Amino acid sequence: LTVQIDQPGAAISPMLYGMMTEEINHSYDGGLYGELIQNRSFKDDPANPVHWSFLQEGGAAGSMGLDGAKPVIGALSASLKLTITHGGGRVGAANEGYWGIPARPNTTYQASFYARSSDTFTGPLTLDLESNDGARVYAQARIDKISSEWRKYHVMLSTGELTPSAANRFVVSASTLGTVWLSQVSLFPPTYQNRANGNRIDLMQKMAAMKPTFLRLPGGNYLEGNAIAERFDWKQTIHGMDDRPGHQGPWGYRSTDGLGLLEFFEWCEDLKVEPILAVYAGYSLPPKNEKIDPGPDLAPYVQDALDEIEYATGDIDTKWGAARAADGHPEPFKIQYVEIGNEDWFDPSGSYDGRFAQFFDAIRAKYPSLKLIATMPVRSRAADLNDEHFYRSPAEMAKDAKHYDNYKRTGPKVFVGEWASIEGSPTPSMNAALGDAAWLTGLERNSDVVLLSCYAPMLVNVNPDASQWGTNLIGYDALTSFASPSYYVQKMFGSNRGDVVLPVDVTPQAYPAVTPAPTAGAVGVGTWVTQAEFKDASVTHDGRTIYQKDFTSGADDWKKSGGSWSVEGDVLKETTEIENCRAVTGSPMWSDYSYSVKARKTAGA
Ligand code: AHR
């Protein structure tokens, strides 16, 4: 292998390695977003207070149910009504969290909620972070008196020494007679860089360690929604928490929008990465395929996009820059790239050309320096970049590593805005990571045309009920998180960024002749044989084929037939007759690539 360091080639894009995000697999609610209470505003199900259970203990009795009669404000339209009819013990509402609530030692949690009470209720109201069986109380706080009008209450709960656990619940309870109504019940652990309404620390640390340069937000399908009314309507995700109604996402659950547009940008700020902002482009997902045709009907959506860019980048003397300042962030965010829509090739009407043109013209006129990304090739305007997506098997990714080698160098550049080697669940296998690495070498080698790339999806709550996508980069539950092999590929490439491509010559190595000369189907004791010398790509021993390419399935795979061996990474481990089977170039999983396999029978085996 010769690296020609004296012949630097094309520059590598400084923003080649980034991140992609959306609300999928409970990436935010039950993931990155610090909130620990599930269904905090009681809107997940209009009929039942799901994720809350009713407690009556020590002879106390009462009832619990939803009540929409006297909302806090419009966005907080539902409340939980807790009535205590018999005292003596406690009557309470217990929240199960997002598949548990993490209790950590010596930690302070911030609880807040709206409450009002009947005139008869004398208090107090007690808040507990406790084990699911109630046997262990890790932290407790009390509010002595509850107003008869809606009021917001804030209180801290601090734990002492304890063994970290997740099988816990958060209980709001009372022992005296009367009724209490609750809304927007929230519990926050410490967050990354102590941001109020901020993000989970371990996940932010893992992202930071990948050394990414950008975050593509807010989706994905999450941008589009299953219907126009369910799109990421950014104006509904800003201002205070109590102004955000939340919305139904495309992955089967509601979003609180606690992690809203400003929080996306602050997430970027905390990781020192640039937002790549995708704006809703007037098309929502199949099967409804709701869309707005180019023309006057689309104009309000174009205006929404302009407003959104202004909210992100405008000075405080602009309308939306001022709104951002009022939301707590006077400094504008730096944005260079805006994507118009997501995967618009799904639109069966083919309206994207026209929709793109309308957004392009308006954004270009007001923000001429922004680079505009199309989600599929367009003819109506000259997009700066096209976003291309690849979800394939590891073998396909590796096989296609030369995808951009002969890509045309005129026309739009490329944003590989979603890609992954799909194998392993909920996070990728080692083999998938090898496919990823091969693929990334191709993107980097062609980074004169591929300016941006990001793996997707990035986050997965590994509880089976929480995830919708098979292969995801970083896994977690309520208490812990882990990085997958593919994560380490991202980290390796992101942390070792080159500035120019250097030409590499690979000269296939000839293996020394083996003595005695091997014969297909007969492996000599203690001798090495190469796969190339076995034209049928198999190794046979004692009349049994123990190593054979799987031609029948069409899969780029190897299988054993007889004997006993296994593959670990690119090492074939034979446990019975053969040892030291090894792919010496490439991986045995990638049969369409050049490789050789050596096999040696161990003396005496
Ligand atoms: O990454 C998961 C989904 O795949 C994205 O939401 C969508 O853009 C793509 O089809």
Residues whose N, C-alpha, C, O or C-beta is under 5 A from the ligand:
A	BS01	AHR	G220 N221 Y222 E343 A456 P457
